[in-house]
C-alpha cells in the first residue's frame, strides 16, 4: 500500500515533467435499480420527493481510468461482467487516448 501512496504523491511532480500517472480501478457489485414511480417535483420550501420502492436489475461493474495528478476520469465502462477482456479493453482505450505505456502496481484491492 505504501508503494501505491508514493506513486500517487509523485504524480504531480511527474505531471510537471510531462509524465502521466493513471490509475485503473474497478468497483463491483453496484446495484442497478429503477424507481417504481417518478419522484415528486420540488416545490417552494420542500425538497424533491423520491420514490422509495424500486425494481432490481442485478448488479453492474464499473471499471474506470483516473488521471491522478489532474483528478479527472479519463474513460470508464459499466457492464455485467468483470473479466480480463473488460479490464484490458479499457486499458487499451486509455493507451490510445493518452499515448502512454501501462503498468500495474498491485493486484490487491484497495478502497
Number of C-alpha atoms within 10 A of each C-alpha: 10 7 10 12 10 10 16 17 13 13 20 17 13 15 15 10 9 8 13 20 19 26 20 20 15 17 14 15 11 13 12 13 13 13 13 12 11 10 12 11 10 10 9 5 5 8 10 10 12 12 13 9 11 12 10 12 10 11 14 17 19 18 20 20 20 18 17 19 19 13 9 11 14 16 16 17 14 16 12 14 14 16 9 8 10 16 18 11 13 18 22 14 15 22 13 11 11 12 11 13 12 14 11 8 11 10 6 6 9 9 5
